[in-house]
Amino acid sequence: MRFLTLTDRYLARLIAVPLISTLLLAAMLLLLDKMLNLFDFVVREGGPVSVVWKMLANTIPEYMSLGVPIGLTLGTLLAFRRMAMSSELDVLRALGWSYGRMLRVPYLFAGGLALVNIGIVGFVQPYSQYAYEGLRYELRSGALGASIKVGEFTKLGKNDTMRIEHSQNGGRDLSGIFVHTAGQDGKSSAVTAQSGTFYGTDDPDTIIFRLHNGVLVNNAPGFKTPRVLSFTSQDLPIALPKIDNFRQRGVNNEELTVPELVRTGHSGKATLAERIQSRAEFHFRMVEVAIMFLLPLLSVSLAVPPKRSSSALGVFLSIVMIVTYHKINQYAAAVAALGKIDPVIALWTPFLLFSLLIWWMYHTLAHKPGGQPIGALERVFAKAGAAAKRWTRFGHHRIQIPA
């Protein structure tokens, strides 16, 4: 830390606060939106609500891969904007600090967060994606314990159907019970009971449903009439469906780590389509990490408003540019995975164009006297705002009251 001056440390504090706040806020907003969809999915599948939190935890790396660049951009941008609005930036410039010197601290943040981001997209996210898909599979297959919905017919395996009228004490006390079981060779049985309780057995594939005060009706092709039995207590064994194990990791390229993508992309055993898809996914992750080293330049270029202007247009543009670039990369990766274009061209061409745009903006601000890369946009938005105010302003007529 000896090469960092007091001014560098002051700038680091200015960047750290909005950076961390942006990361937390972005993660919370994205997770809240995902949580509503997951709650709806879990309820429809009849699974336990507790699995929602596990699924949300496995989506955090995916959202952090986009949240980290946004956090770095807004952290640097808001810090330099604050310095520009308070004239601290002008003082540093007068003391001989160039923009390149002031970018030392932002690039320290960029280097550290780039390592974090490559760890997320390269190693953590593939495993979390696989775990997330595994939870979805277990929900749909019933491995997590499907709940019996009151007032609806529920299938338990291929042959058992159940309906419960009322449930109390967290599902321990059931009443108004109907159970239908279809056996082999056309045999079937139907049971109605006043109440009942589930019990486990030594066999994990079978449970016991103990019924009280009901009627059992057995039917078979050899019976002239169904046999009816009234009972006060009856144990009904119910076979649970057998659940296959979830597939191995790596069926989707999103579940492969960076070294695995490299091996698959150059493997002679993989098909041509698999190699192309692996290369497309590899280059997609690499450009997402490489852009981290251009974000400090973008942030500074958008942070300094024109003189006598307090517009926050740069903040808005920074988010739009990052999200748009991310979506372009996703589209380019999808097209490259289909084999329609080489992954290097599809993904690194937008990176090169975006880099040239950022470098032009930074060069205009840092090396041209009075240069302002977003000055024209500021004037356009100012004129548009003034026109909107004129159109929305209500006319006021002055009324003169005679004396």
N, C-alpha and C positions, 0 to 999 in steps of 0.2 A: 504493500500500500504506500510505499515511500514516494512513488512517482505520481501519486494523486495529491493535488494541492487541496487547500481548504475549499476553494471554489468548486473543484471536482466533487468533493464530498457533499457540498451543498447541492450541487446539481443531481447527485445520486439520490439524495433524499427527496428532491422534487420529483424525480422519475419513479421512485419505488412506491410512493403512496398511491398515485393513480394507477400504476401498473397492477399492483396487488388488488386494488379495489375493482378494477376492470375485469381481472381474471375471476374474482369471486362473483361479481354481478353477472358476467356472461354465463358462467357455469350454472348459477341459480336459475336464470331465465330459460336456458336451454333445457335444464333438467325438469323444470316445472312443466314446460310444454310436453316433454317426453313422458312425464309421470302421468298426466291425464290419459294419454293413449295407452300406457301400460296398465293402468287401473281398469280401463275399459276392456282390454284384451284379457286380463287375468279373470275378471268377473265373468266374461263370456265363456271362457274355458272352464270355469268352475274351480279354479285353483286357489290356494291360500294367498291372502293379501300380503303376507310377509315376503313372498317371492318378488314383489315389486321392487323392494329396496335392493335386493341382490341384482336385479336386472338394471336398475338405475346405476348402481356402482360400476357395472360393466360397460356402461355407455359413457362414463366420465372421460376415459382416454380419447375416445372419438371426438368429443366436444373440446377437449383441451388442445387437440392438434390444431384447431382453428382459433381457440381462445387465446393461446400463447402469442401468435402473431398480432392479433388485435390488441392484446394487453400491452405488448411492447410498443406498438405504434401509438396508442393513445397515451401511454405513460410518458414517452418521449415528447409527443406533440403537446400535451397539456403542460409539461414542464417548461418547454421553450416558449409556449404561448404566454404563460404566466410571466416569464422573464421579459418577453417582448412588450406586454401590456404595462409592466411596471418600469419600463426603460432600463432594466438591469442588463438586457442584451446590448443596448446601445453603449452602456458604460464598459462592458467587457470588450466590445469591438473597438472602443476608443483606447483601451489599454493594450491593444495589440493582439487580442484573442481572435483568431480566425474561426470560421465555422468548423473547419477541419479539426482544430484543436479542441473545440467544445464537444466534438463528437466522440472524444476518447471514452467518456463514461457510457454514453449510449451503446457504443460498440462492445464494451465489456458486458453490458446486459445482453446484447444480441448474441455474443459468443456463448455465454452461459445458457441462455434460453434455447439456442440452436442445439446444444448438446441435450438439453431436456427434451426438445421436440423430436430429435432423432431417436432418443430412447423410447419416446411414446409411440411414434408411428412405426419405428423399426422393430420393436420388441414387445412392448406392453400391449398396444392395441390389437395385434393379431391374437394374443391369448384371451384378451377380454372379449373380442368378437366371437371367438369360439365358445367361450363360457356363456355368452348371451344367447347364442343359437342353441346351445345345449339346454338352457332353461326353457326356451320356447318349445323345444321338442318334448321335454318332460311335462310341460303344461298340457300340450295337446294330446300326449299319450296317456296322461293320468298318473304318471310316475310320482308326481308330487302330492297325490291325494286329491282327486276331484271331489268337490263338495256336492251334496245332494240338495237341489233347489226345491224349496217348499212349493207345493202346488203344481209341480211339473213332473213329467215322466222322465226318469233318468235311467240310462243304460249302464249296467254293471257287467261288463264283458259282452260276449256275443249273445248269450241266452237269457240273461236276467234283466228284467225291467222293474223299476220301483217308483212308487209315488207316495209322498209324505204330505199329509194335510197340515200338521203343526209340528214345530220344533221349539224346544225350550232348553234352558241351561246350556247354551252354547252347542246345541246339537246332541246333547247326551240323552235327553228325554224326547222320544218321538211318539206321535200319536196319529191316528187316522191313516193306517198303513195298508198299502196294496203292493203285493209282490207277485210277479208272473215269471215262471221258469220254464223254458222249453228244453226238454231232454232229448235223448237220442231215440230213434225209431218212432217218432211222432208222439212221444210221451210229453206231457206238460202238467204243470200244477199252478194253481192260483191261490193266493192266501190273502185274506183280509184280517186285520187285527186291530184291537183298540190301542195298543201301545207296544213299544219294542225298544231294544238297546243292542248296539253292536259290541262284539267282544272279539279280541284277537285270539289266535291259535298258534300252535307250534309251527304250523305250515304258513310261511309268509304269503303264499298264493291263495289262502282260504281264510275267510272270516266267518264268524257265527253271528247270525241275527236272531236274538232271543225275543220271541213274540209272546204276547199275553192277551188272553180273551179274544179268540178269533175263530175263523173257519178256514179249513184247508180243503181244496177241491183238486183231486187227482183225476187225470184223464189219460187214456191210452187207446190205441186202435183196437185192442182186444176187449175193452170194456163196453158193455151194452149201454150203461149209463155211467156218468162220472161218479166217483166215490167222494162222499162228503164227510169230513171229520171236524167236529167241534172240539176245541181244546182251551185249556186255561193257561198252558205254557208249552211252547214248542220251539225247538232249536232248528233253525233253517241254515244249513251251510251254503255259502255263496262263494263261488270260485272267482277270484280276481283275474282280469286279463293279463296274459304274459306280455311283458314289455321288452322289446329289443333294445340292445345297447345303442347309444348314440354313435354316429359315425366318427371316424378318425379325423383329427384336425388336418387341414390342408386341402380339402376339397375345393374351397374358394381361395383365390389368391389373397383376399383380405386377411386370411388367417395364417399366412406365411410370414415369417420374419424376413428381414432384409437378406441375411446370408442364405436362407432357403430360397428366396426369389432368385438370387444370383445363380445358385446351383441349378435350379429348375430351368432358368433361361438359357443355360449353356449345356444342359444335359442331353446326351444322345439318346437316352431312353424315353424322354418326354416327346410327345407329338409336337408338330409345328404349331398348332393352335395353343398348346400349353406354354410353349416357349415364348410366343408372341404376347400372350396374356401376362406372363410373369415379367417380361421386360417392360410392358406398359405400366404395370403396378409399381415396379422398381423405380422407373423414371418419374412417375407421379409423386412418390414419396420423396425423391431426391429434390425435385423442384420446390416442393413444399418446405423443405428445410433450407434450401439455398436462398429463397426469397427473404429469409430472416436477416441476411446481411445487407439487404437493400432498404429495409424498413427504417433504420435511423435517418437515412438521406431523405426518404419520403416524408417522414414525420417533421423534420426541420423545414422542409420546403413548404409544407402546408401549415406550419405552426405560426409563422410570422405574417400577420395581416398587413395590408397597406397602412401607411401613416394616416392617423386620424380616423382609423376604422377599428371597430370592436367586433366585427362579424366573426361568427364561429363556423363559417363555411368550410374551413379546412378540416374541422373535426368530422363533419358530415361526409366530405369527400374521401377522407381516409378510410372510413368504414366501407363506403360504397366500392372503392377501388380494391380493397383487400378481398371482400366477399365476391366481387365480380371476377377477380383473378382466380380465386379458388374454384368458382363454378366453371370457368373456362378450362381449368386444368382437369376437372372431373369429366367434362364433355370430351376433351382431347384424349384422356386416358381411355374412355369408353370406345371412342372411334378407333384408337390404336389397337385396343384389345381385339377388335373385329378383324384386324389385319388390313384395313383400308389405307393406312399410312404408317410409316415407320415411327415407332414410339419416340425416338430421339427428335425427329422433326416436329411431331405433334405436340410435344411437351416443352421442348427447349426453345422453340420459336416464340411462343407467347412470353416465355421468361426473358428472352433477349429483347423483345419489343418493350416489355414492361420495364426492363432495366434501362433502356435508352430513354424512355419517358421520364423515369425517376432521375436519371443523371442530368437530363436537360433542365428539369425543374430545379435541382440543387445547384447546377452551374449558373442558372439565371439568378438565383438568390444570392449565392456566395461570391460570384466573380464578376457580375455586371453591376456597375453603380446604379442604384435605384431599381435594380431588377426585382420584379415581383411576379412569380409564375402564376399566381391565381388572381392577379390584379384585374385582368379582363373579366374573369368570372365574377369577382366581387362587384364590379360596376354593373354587369348584366343583372345580377340578383338584386342589387340596390334599385335599379330602374324598374325591375319587375315588381319589387315590393312597393315602391312609390305608386306605380300604376294600379296595383291591387287596392291600395288605400284609397285612391281617388274614386275607384269604382264602387267600393263598399261604404264610402262616406255618405251619410244621410244629409240631405239638404236642410239647413236651418234658416228659416225666414224670420227676419227681424220684424216684430210687430210694434208699431208705434201707437201709443195710447194718447189720445188727445187730452190736452190739459183742461 
